Every structure is written in structure tokens, then in C-alpha cells.
Amino acid sequence: MRIAIAGIIHETNTYVRDQTQLDDFQVLRGEQLLRLSGTKTQTGSAIDTCTRRGSTPVPLFWAFAQPSGIIAASVYSALKSELLERLAAAMPVDGVFLDLHGAGTADGTPDLEADLVGEVRRLVGPNTPVTAAFDLHGNVTQRMADGLDGVFACHEYPHTDLHERAAEAVTLLHDMLAEDFRPTVLVETVPILMPTTTTFHGIGAALRDRMRAAERAGTDVIAASLFHGFPYADVPQVGCHIVITARAEPDRCRALAKQLGRALWAERDALRAHSLSAEEAVQAALAAQARPVVINETSDNCGGGAPGDGTHLLRAMLEQGLDNACFGFIVDAEVAAQAHAAGVGSTLTVSLGGKTDDLHGAPLTLSVYVKALHDGRCVMQAMTQGSRINYGSMARLQVRQPGPDQQLNAPMDIVVASRRSQTFDTEPFLAVGIDVRSKDYIALKSSNHFRAGFEHLAGTIVTADPPGLMTHHIEVFERRAQTGPLWPIDPDVTYD
């Protein structure tokens, strides 16, 4: 049995100014995809599941870019064409696994996944099983689902179960081929714009558990996926989505999806975000009794398309003179290059951050001591464990600032990196010699993925939400493409 494996993965923030270009993508071709074997990634797990089930994985094409602006039309056309050409050359295949995101948008193609799935389906024909695994932040449509035999969104945020859902998607391919059946895949859209909501506790955990309970309730339900949606996209399909994959008639799937949708709707008030400015977050951190305090700057999260060079939180921390603190990290390739050129032990004046736009804060002019340097090549330790990540040239800079009593505190450690990424785990700190367990205050840029690597270390977590492209204040974003009212922007909207 031969299972084709391919994917194009992008979370598109349509409010980002610049379009995403070809050189923003990491591309693996053919046997290069086998490098992901053994990692807790979707494609790595798909490859390993094929091997365990005795089938032959046929690695074709995989392209991934950090969340960013709309993909240029020519770029998406080139990526899609190569994927389809490689699939055509590999045929006949017995099944296809697709590694997707769910919130992809290209110029002229607002529903990237529906377009790509449709082209794959046209190529392999109606009788070849095709399944896909997704990030739960997808804005998905029935049009996309109609081309698939199984939809598997991760249940967790942070996405610590991506590999598990991919394994389920590949297992379904094997089951379909062995038992000769075709599932129903049905999408139910709920008109909610959900802010970034962790599943580690609270309402997010309750919603996750409800999906898992639906999967366990009967043998006919193969997968119940709750897509939180991606509210930072101005596309017609924005919202929350429940997708049922089942060995059942459409009416049964529709009834279950609506039941889950009504339960989500009834609890929508619990999804309201309570935002703190940078200054309020620093005061909350100072008041916290349990240390260390992790302050996450959600509004400048590269994992949703923000630049990562915002200065609002760092400025507030410096002005308060936080003692025994570190910040990891600010994305600023120019400053990282300055530090590498100067060398460890040097003192220099830098203009740090604030280089992308005015929204995320002005540059900080600082006199810094270069404590350590690193090439930025790390291995993921929490999410997608075992996969490699490259933060680009990194520098550990130290700044001394007076506290409220005008006494000089211990120097604040600021980690600077060259490539856009959020902070997933402690590796960027360890790379430059910082043991976060020894710190009272740890600041970073991430909405929730950081929890996989930091929640067990943190005494307290405080979320800062100053101005930024990932703010919880989703009402500030203009919406031209939406097809109907959405809660909470339109408080009078109803859902049947």
C-alpha cells in the first residue's frame, strides 16, 4: 500500500502589510521529508504511522512559512503546481495524507485549503481516500471538507497533539482501504470570533473535553474537531467551526455538529478576553506572590503574524526597573549583527526593536553589554518535540536600569534573535546561558504555545496585551469580507 504525503502550511494574517514570498517558505521535497520521521510533527507522524502499519510512505512535497501576510498569487501557484506535479508523477497511490493549517489565504484565493484539496481530489479521482490533519486555528469550509474523507484538527492549544491527530488521519486511510467504506465529513460554523484560548485549563479545556467525549460516545464518530478559527483574517469563512468525520449519514453528523455548536454558543461569554496593558501587566507581575512570573506579550506573537520586534512590554519592564528579569526574545537582525560584530565582552549602543511599524512601539536606545552569542540553531523540546528550529544569529544583551528607589538592580537579560518566531520553550534562553529557573521575571512573546514549555516552571502567568497585530481586541480590525454578523463584535447576533 502506497500513501502519498504532502502539505502546504501557512497561517495567514491578512492585516499584515507585506505579502508572503517564496523565500519565506521552508520547502522539503521527496525524501527530504523523511527528516521529519521521529519528530512530533504532523508529517513526521504520518510517515511513522505508515511504517508501523506496513504501508509505504511516498513523500512528495512540504512547504511551511511562519505566520505572515497574504501569500503572493504567484507563490501559491508555484507551490501548488509543484505539489500536484509530484503527486501526478507518483501515481497510482492508494491514499493521500495532507499536512495543512486551515487558515491559509493567497492573493485571489481566500480559501487556500479548499482550493488545494479540490485540486488534489480532481487529480486522484473520487475513489482514492484523502485525509488531512490541521491546526485548530483554521477558518474551514464545507467546500474544503467535501474533498476530504477525514478532517483531524488538533485538540490542544498549545498544539502538543499534532502528531497524534496525524496518526489518526493516516490510520483512517488504512481502515478505509481495508474495510471499503467512506465517511461523511460535515462542517458546522458558529458565528464566534474566538480570541486565543488555551486548552490547558478553563473554558478551552472544557471545550476540548466535549470534543473528545463526542469521539468516545459511539463507534460511528471517527473525529470531532473544534476549529477555534483565526480571527486575524478578513475572509468570508472566519469564525468557529465544528467538523464531524463519521461512519454515519449526513443527518446524524449534522445533528451532532449542531448539538456541539449550541453548547459552544451557550458558553461564549466565557471566551471574552480580559486584556492588560504592558504597564498593568508589569504591576500584576510585581504583585504576584508565586515566582517566577512569566509575562507573555500576546499582541506581538510572531505565531500569528506579528513582527516580534515590539517594544511595549520591554519598555515597561525597563521603566519599572524589574530586578532579576529576562526577556526572550526580541526579533531584530540588525542588533544581533551588531552584537556579533562587536563580540562577547563589548559594550555598545543599540536601537532595539520597533523597526517594522509604529503599532508595536518605538525603538529603544540602550547601552548594552554583550554577554553571549549563539547561531540560533535549536531543537524543539515541548511542541513538535525533536524538530529543528533556527532563530538566526542570537545575542544575549545586558542592560542596567535603576529601580523605583533609583538603586541599580541586577542587569536585565535581553535575548535578541534574527528570525521571526514566537518563544515555544526555554531553548532560546539556554542557548545563551540563561537558566530561567533562577529568574524572578521571564518575559516572552507568545499567546499560548509557550505554555507547553513554561507552564510547569511558572509560579504565575500574566498576559500583556498592548497594541499589536495579535491583540485580543479583535474589534479593532476592519472586516470587509465577512458574510454575516459575528459575536462579540455584533452582540445581537443569533445562532440556531
Phi and psi in degrees as a GROMACS rama.xvg file:
@    title "Ramachandran Plot"
@    xaxis  label "Phi"
@    yaxis  label "Psi"
@TYPE xy
-115.141  123.539  ARG-2
-114.492  116.391  ILE-3
-76.488  140.156  ALA-4
-128.88  125.123  ILE-5
-157.515  166.127  ALA-6
-176.331  153.374  GLY-7
-129.811  119.616  ILE-8
-122.099  117.491  ILE-9
-155.744  130.864  HIS-10
-99.8235  112.987  GLU-11
-99.9478  116.714  THR-12
-92.9371  105.367  ASN-13
-72.4805  -7.15183  THR-14
-91.497  -4.51542  TYR-15
-71.2283  138.125  VAL-16
-65.9035  -47.4068  ARG-17
-94.2311  147.54  ASP-18
-77.0932  155.307  GLN-19
-84.7852  129.821  THR-20
-108.129  172.619  GLN-21
-61.8447  -38.314  LEU-22
-74.3263  -3.63699  ASP-23
-80.4138  -14.4212  ASP-24
-93.3961  139.192  PHE-25
-91.1267  127.575  GLN-26
-123.443  131.312  VAL-27
-117.944  139.087  LEU-28
-127.619  139.26  ARG-29
56.1525  -130.904  GLY-30
-66.8915  -11.0217  GLU-31
-60.432  -28.704  GLN-32
-63.6214  -24.7368  LEU-33
-64.9424  -15.3412  LEU-34
-61.1503  -24.0831  ARG-35
-82.3125  -8.98641  LEU-36
-58.0043  136.8  SER-37
89.5627  -5.64769  GLY-38
-100.802  157.708  THR-39
-89.4074  57.3945  LYS-40
-114.845  167.541  THR-41
-65.5636  -50.2159  GLN-42
-68.2355  -40.5093  THR-43
-59.2358  -43.1554  GLY-44
-67.8439  -37.3539  SER-45
-62.0332  -43.5344  ALA-46
-61.3144  -47.4859  ILE-47
-67.4506  -34.8899  ASP-48
-67.6802  -39.7404  THR-49
-57.32  -45.3105  CYS-50
-63.315  -43.7215  THR-51
-64.4446  -34.7014  ARG-52
-85.7539  0.475862  ARG-53
84.0725  12.8687  GLY-54
-101.218  171.001  SER-55
-103.593  115.706  THR-56
-72.1437  134.882  PRO-57
-113.921  90.5013  VAL-58
-73.4102  127.848  PRO-59
-113.144  -63.857  LEU-60
-162.486  136.349  PHE-61
-145.555  125.516  TRP-62
-131.718  131.551  ALA-63
-138.178  137.052  PHE-64
-131.614  147.087  ALA-65
-55.2101  146.455  GLN-66
-50.392  133.953  PRO-67
-166.079  -163.883  SER-68
-73.2973  -179.396  GLY-69
-53.7166  135.44  ILE-70
-72.0666  130.742  ILE-71
-57.4803  142.435  ALA-72
-57.5047  -43.0544  ALA-73
-66.9764  -30.4523  SER-74
-70.0697  -49.0848  VAL-75
-61.8585  -40.4454  TYR-76
-59.2579  -41.6531  SER-77
-68.2169  -43.1701  ALA-78
-64.8311  -47.0621  LEU-79
-63.1889  -42.6642  LYS-80
-61.2066  -42.8751  SER-81
-67.1923  -42.1132  GLU-82
-58.2587  -47.2893  LEU-83
-67.5749  -37.5078  LEU-84
-63.6584  -41.6772  GLU-85
-68.9379  -35.8912  ARG-86
-66.3459  -43.166  LEU-87
-61.258  -40.3699  ALA-88
-68.3989  -26.928  ALA-89
-85.5947  -13.3193  ALA-90
-68.9915  149.378  MET-91
-83.0717  144.843  PRO-92
-122.708  156.97  VAL-93
-88.434  -21.7687  ASP-94
-165.11  166.153  GLY-95
-133.082  130.884  VAL-96
-110.456  130.24  PHE-97
-114.512  131.134  LEU-98
-96.7211  108.041  ASP-99
-129.319  173.133  LEU-100
-105.465  -59.8227  HIS-101
118.363  -13.3384  GLY-102
-125.203  37.8619  ALA-103
-85.7494  138.586  GLY-104
-140.923  128.543  THR-105
-114.163  158.746  ALA-106
-59.642  117.229  ASP-107
88.1817  -6.4832  GLY-108
-133.224  83.1753  THR-109
-68.6314  -20.9902  PRO-110
-119.449  79.6487  ASP-111
-59.113  -44.8511  LEU-112
-64.8906  -39.25  GLU-113
-63.7787  -40.7216  ALA-114
-65.6245  -46.7037  ASP-115
-66.3653  -45.9239  LEU-116
-60.5421  -41.2432  VAL-117
-60.8377  -40.8664  GLY-118
-68.3786  -40.0161  GLU-119
-62.8604  -44.0946  VAL-120
-62.693  -42.2014  ARG-121
-62.0762  -33.5216  ARG-122
-74.9082  -44.7804  LEU-123
-88.1907  -14.8616  VAL-124
90.5308  170.819  GLY-125
-74.8304  -15.7477  PRO-126
-99.4335  -7.11232  ASN-127
-89.1653  123.418  THR-128
-63.7923  136.496  PRO-129
-134.512  123.772  VAL-130
-127.318  165.75  THR-131
-149.018  149.345  ALA-132
-113.248  145.729  ALA-133
-135.299  159.043  PHE-134
-72.892  146.048  ASP-135
-76.3446  -2.79639  LEU-136
-92.4795  34.6616  HIS-137
-88.6495  146.864  GLY-138
-103.292  93.1995  ASN-139
-107.742  161.523  VAL-140
-131.519  159.88  THR-141
-64.5594  -31.9281  GLN-142
-57.8573  -41.4096  ARG-143
-67.2391  -47.2008  MET-144
-61.8125  -30.2191  ALA-145
-63.488  -21.1703  ASP-146
-92.0475  -2.33226  GLY-147
-116.901  154.613  LEU-148
-102.09  -2.95531  ASP-149
-167.832  132.919  GLY-150
-120.214  124.401  VAL-151
-130.258  95.6936  PHE-152
-86.6843  143.867  ALA-153
-59.6943  148.18  CYS-154
-86.9174  -23.6238  HIS-155
-105.46  146.042  GLU-156
-138.31  104.129  TYR-157
-60.0002  151.717  PRO-158
-82.2991  71.922  HIS-159
-87.432  -0.995908  THR-160
-120.6  20.1707  ASP-161
-54.8721  -42.9352  LEU-162
-67.1191  -32.9437  HIS-163
-68.6074  -41.3043  GLU-164
-70.3551  -35.4282  ARG-165
-64.3927  -39.5314  ALA-166
-61.3867  -39.5208  ALA-167
-65.357  -37.8648  GLU-168
-64.8505  -40.7306  ALA-169
-72.0311  -37.411  VAL-170
-59.7647  -39.808  THR-171
-61.608  -39.6108  LEU-172
-56.6293  -46.5324  LEU-173
-64.2396  -42.3807  HIS-174
-63.9687  -41.696  ASP-175
-62.0029  -41.513  MET-176
-70.3296  -36.2423  LEU-177
-75.8824  -34.5002  ALA-178
-108.575  -4.69423  GLU-179
55.7562  62.2671  ASP-180
-138.193  162.399  PHE-181
-128.693  122.411  ARG-182
-73.1195  163.704  PRO-183
-93.8096  138.273  THR-184
-124.988  118.27  VAL-185
-129.145  135.475  LEU-186
-108.325  128.982  VAL-187
-116.916  121.343  GLU-188
-99.4351  132.485  THR-189
-113.676  127.409  VAL-190
-76.7602  66.4014  PRO-191
-124.296  133.791  ILE-192
-96.4112  104.541  LEU-193
-91.5446  125.184  MET-194
-68.2307  167.461  PRO-195
-59.2821  118.748  THR-196
-131.584  113.479  THR-197
-67.5883  152.352  THR-198
-100.828  5.31904  THR-199
-74.1209  -20.2312  PHE-200
-166.064  174.297  HIS-201
69.1268  -151.565  GLY-202
-61.3512  -35.8916  ILE-203
-62.235  -39.9436  GLY-204
-66.6254  -39.7109  ALA-205
-63.714  -42.5191  ALA-206
-64.1657  -42.6711  LEU-207
-59.6898  -45.4485  ARG-208
-64.5272  -32.4295  ASP-209
-66.5153  -38.3018  ARG-210
-65.7434  -42.3968  MET-211
-65.2876  -38.164  ARG-212
-63.6133  -38.3362  ALA-213
-63.3714  -35.8485  ALA-214
-69.2396  -31.087  GLU-215
-87.7983  -12.2558  ARG-216
-67.2191  -28.5877  ALA-217
-159.532  159.899  GLY-218
-72.1392  -14.9204  THR-219
-81.1186  -22.167  ASP-220
-86.9766  116.528  VAL-221
-88.1348  -43.727  ILE-222
-151.691  134.63  ALA-223
-118.605  112.917  ALA-224
-113.545  125.533  SER-225
-100.863  111.574  LEU-226
-89.0054  113.213  PHE-227
-61.1273  -21.8804  HIS-228
84.202  171.277  GLY-229
-129.131  99.673  PHE-230
-74.7087  -6.1259  PRO-231
-92.5537  34.4931  TYR-232
-136.392  129.727  ALA-233
-95.9331  81.5031  ASP-234
-134.258  155.828  VAL-235
-60.1614  -31.5017  PRO-236
-90.8048  12.0854  GLN-237
-63.8733  142.835  VAL-238
147.09  -172.5  GLY-239
-95.6651  149.98  CYS-240
-141.624  136.272  HIS-241
-111.755  125.837  ILE-242
-120.4  122.993  VAL-243
-107.03  126.435  ILE-244
-112.11  120.448  THR-245
-152.526  156.59  ALA-246
-87.0419  67.6347  ARG-247
-151.829  162.543  ALA-248
-70.5284  155.239  GLU-249
-53.2239  -37.6391  PRO-250
-62.722  -39.4374  ASP-251
-66.1697  -43.103  ARG-252
-63.7773  -41.9283  CYS-253
-64.2948  -41.0831  ARG-254
-63.6757  -42.5175  ALA-255
-66.0012  -43.6978  LEU-256
-61.7054  -42.004  ALA-257
-68.5672  -35.7891  LYS-258
-61.1391  -46.3204  GLN-259
-67.2706  -36.3305  LEU-260
-64.6028  -41.6027  GLY-261
-64.7236  -37.4576  ARG-262
-66.0106  -40.9532  ALA-263
-61.6907  -46.228  LEU-264
-60.6421  -39.482  TRP-265
-65.8734  -24.1236  ALA-266
-105.069  14.5593  GLU-267
-61.4719  -31.1032  ARG-268
-62.9041  -26.2473  ASP-269
-71.0368  -12.1948  ALA-270
-87.6943  -4.66187  LEU-271
-64.843  132.78  ARG-272
-87.4399  143.202  ALA-273
-112.135  105.509  HIS-274
-94.3421  144.318  SER-275
-115.8  137.164  LEU-276
-66.2622  170.853  SER-277
-59.8415  -43.578  ALA-278
-66.8346  -40.659  GLU-279
-65.8429  -37.5972  GLU-280
-65.3099  -39.6512  ALA-281
-64.8065  -41.1125  VAL-282
-64.5872  -39.0417  GLN-283
-64.8136  -37.7966  ALA-284
-64.6021  -41.8223  ALA-285
-63.4337  -34.4033  LEU-286
-80.397  -14.9528  ALA-287
-66.7088  137.395  ALA-288
-86.6366  -34.1758  GLN-289
-90.5716  120.888  ALA-290
-111.167  158.381  ARG-291
-73.1865  157.645  PRO-292
-99.4979  124.041  VAL-293
-97.8744  123.141  VAL-294
-109.494  112.834  ILE-295
-102.606  128.052  ASN-296
-91.6508  89.8878  GLU-297
-67.4266  -32.0586  THR-298
-73.7354  -16.2829  SER-299
-116.366  45.3323  ASP-300
-87.3019  111.847  ASN-301
-57.9398  -25.4432  CYS-302
-68.1991  -2.18943  GLY-303
-127.453  9.22308  GLY-304
110.472  -5.85788  GLY-305
-70.0948  160.672  ALA-306
-76.0511  -25.6088  PRO-307
81.6032  3.43885  GLY-308
-111.093  17.9013  ASP-309
-65.9839  149.723  GLY-310
-118.247  0.627083  THR-311
-56.7191  -52.3989  HIS-312
-69.6894  -44.6539  LEU-313
-60.8959  -40.6753  LEU-314
-60.9813  -44.6442  ARG-315
-63.4624  -37.9437  ALA-316
-66.8738  -42.237  MET-317
-66.6386  -41.5071  LEU-318
-65.7816  -32.3435  GLU-319
-80.3405  -17.2234  GLN-320
66.5614  44.5009  GLY-321
-56.9995  133.635  LEU-322
-92.9053  143.862  ASP-323
55.2126  55.6797  ASN-324
-123.934  156.204  ALA-325
-140.989  154.988  CYS-326
-131.22  122.198  PHE-327
-143.042  102.28  GLY-328
-150.367  167.44  PHE-329
-99.189  134.036  ILE-330
-88.3665  111.668  VAL-331
-157.376  89.9498  ASP-332
-62.2666  -33.2925  ALA-333
-64.4001  -45.9804  GLU-334
-69.777  -38.7645  VAL-335
-59.685  -41.7263  ALA-336
-64.7342  -40.2665  ALA-337
-58.7592  -44.8288  GLN-338
-65.6483  -40.5421  ALA-339
-66.8098  -37.1687  HIS-340
-67.9202  -36.7443  ALA-341
-76.296  -37.5565  ALA-342
92.992  160.642  GLY-343
-62.284  137.838  VAL-344
94.5849  -5.37762  GLY-345
-85.7263  155.553  SER-346
-118.735  131.618  THR-347
-149.053  162.015  LEU-348
-100.814  130.331  THR-349
-127.651  156.302  VAL-350
-107.5  100.721  SER-351
-99.4786  128.14  LEU-352
70.4399  -174.341  GLY-353
63.6222  27.7723  GLY-354
-97.827  -11.9211  LYS-355
-86.7258  -45.5078  THR-356
-162.491  179.95  ASP-357
-86.3572  -21.5668  ASP-358
-59.9425  -40.4722  LEU-359
-91.6338  8.49822  HIS-360
110.18  156.661  GLY-361
-83.4512  157.716  ALA-362
-59.6484  151.396  PRO-363
-104.895  122.367  LEU-364
-89.2183  114.458  THR-365
-133.67  145.088  LEU-366
-93.7324  119.527  SER-367
-126.663  152.826  VAL-368
-105.703  129.041  TYR-369
-83.2945  106.046  VAL-370
-88.7407  -38.1885  LYS-371
-158.43  157.178  ALA-372
-131.771  155.608  LEU-373
-155.03  155.606  HIS-374
-82.7432  -6.61931  ASP-375
84.2262  3.57393  GLY-376
-89.3104  115.84  ARG-377
-131.981  171.524  CYS-378
-120.637  131.39  VAL-379
-65.3864  135.672  MET-380
-112.597  -15.437  GLN-381
-120.151  -81.5281  ALA-382
-70.0508  149.896  MET-383
40.0018  46.9175  THR-384
-51.997  133.033  GLN-385
94.2369  -15.2742  GLY-386
-80.7958  156.952  SER-387
-94.1726  147.906  ARG-388
-139.961  144.633  ILE-389
-123.391  111.18  ASN-390
-87.2671  2.03767  TYR-391
73.9353  -178.423  GLY-392
-54.7528  132.355  SER-393
-121.838  152.635  MET-394
-141.721  142.047  ALA-395
-102.987  113.395  ARG-396
-108.884  143.496  LEU-397
-117.356  136.659  GLN-398
-128.9  131.905  VAL-399
-100.615  125.43  ARG-400
-128.092  142.311  GLN-401
-71.8527  144.266  PRO-402
-80.7803  -174.6  GLY-403
-57.9831  -27.8891  PRO-404
-88.9228  8.61592  ASP-405
68.1227  9.54108  GLN-406
-86.3583  140.53  GLN-407
-70.9704  123.905  LEU-408
-83.1089  176.736  ASN-409
-60.8514  149.203  ALA-410
-61.4938  141.807  PRO-411
-83.2204  133.197  MET-412
-89.1455  126.384  ASP-413
-120.83  119.765  ILE-414
-92.6523  131.731  VAL-415
-117.897  132.327  VAL-416
-122.491  168.774  ALA-417
-107.161  -19.2119  SER-418
-116.713  142.304  ARG-419
-64.897  128.537  ARG-420
-170.505  153.47  SER-421
-81.6566  172.772  GLN-422
-94.4201  114.793  THR-423
-91.796  -39.6761  PHE-424
-149.979  -168.584  ASP-425
-82.0538  -4.56759  THR-426
-57.2167  -42.6562  GLU-427
-61.3963  -29.6826  PRO-428
-74.0395  -48.588  PHE-429
-61.4484  -33.0457  LEU-430
-58.3287  -31.2041  ALA-431
-110.81  20.4363  VAL-432
86.062  20.3381  GLY-433
-104.575  121.893  ILE-434
-95.4349  104.499  ASP-435
-62.9273  -21.1544  VAL-436
-66.0828  -19.237  ARG-437
-90.8098  -1.38256  SER-438
-98.85  151.065  LYS-439
-86.4365  -31.4996  ASP-440
-132.887  126.72  TYR-441
-124.48  115.953  ILE-442
-108.878  145.738  ALA-443
-157.846  169.711  LEU-444
-112.364  108.213  LYS-445
-174.86  153.759  SER-446
-90.9039  -52.4342  SER-447
-146.811  -19.8337  ASN-448
-60.2606  -27.4829  HIS-449
-60.0814  -24.6676  PHE-450
-61.1748  -30.814  ARG-451
-62.3167  -31.0144  ALA-452
-104.835  -12.0884  GLY-453
-124.548  -20.5024  PHE-454
-59.7748  -37.0573  GLU-455
-73.75  -14.7483  HIS-456
-94.7277  -24.9838  LEU-457
-82.2418  135.654  ALA-458
-79.1833  -35.5326  GLY-459
-144.882  144.039  THR-460
-119.856  128.195  ILE-461
-122.834  130.245  VAL-462
-100.543  123.159  THR-463
-97.6178  135.84  ALA-464
-135.042  64.5618  ASP-465
-75.0207  179.005  PRO-466
-54.8221  138.884  PRO-467
174.471  166.672  GLY-468
-71.759  -9.76998  LEU-469
-117.3  24.0488  MET-470
-60.9268  149.729  THR-471
-71.4805  -12.9846  HIS-472
-79.3025  69.8385  HIS-473
-68.1477  -11.7523  ILE-474
-70.0364  -13.4304  GLU-475
-78.7455  -12.8982  VAL-476
-89.1463  129.834  PHE-477
-69.372  139.503  GLU-478
-127.505  113.946  ARG-479
-106.963  -22.7043  ARG-480
-96.5284  -16.7698  ALA-481
-62.1364  145.562  GLN-482
-97.4214  -4.99238  THR-483
-165.978  174.944  GLY-484
-66.3979  150.251  PRO-485
-134.054  133.962  LEU-486
-80.3606  141.585  TRP-487
-94.3777  3.60693  PRO-488
-62.2208  -40.2517  ILE-489
-111.971  91.3378  ASP-490
-64.3165  -17.8606  PRO-491
-92.4332  2.97364  ASP-492
-61.5678  146.222  VAL-493
-116.877  158.5  THR-494
-135.843  126.167  TYR-495
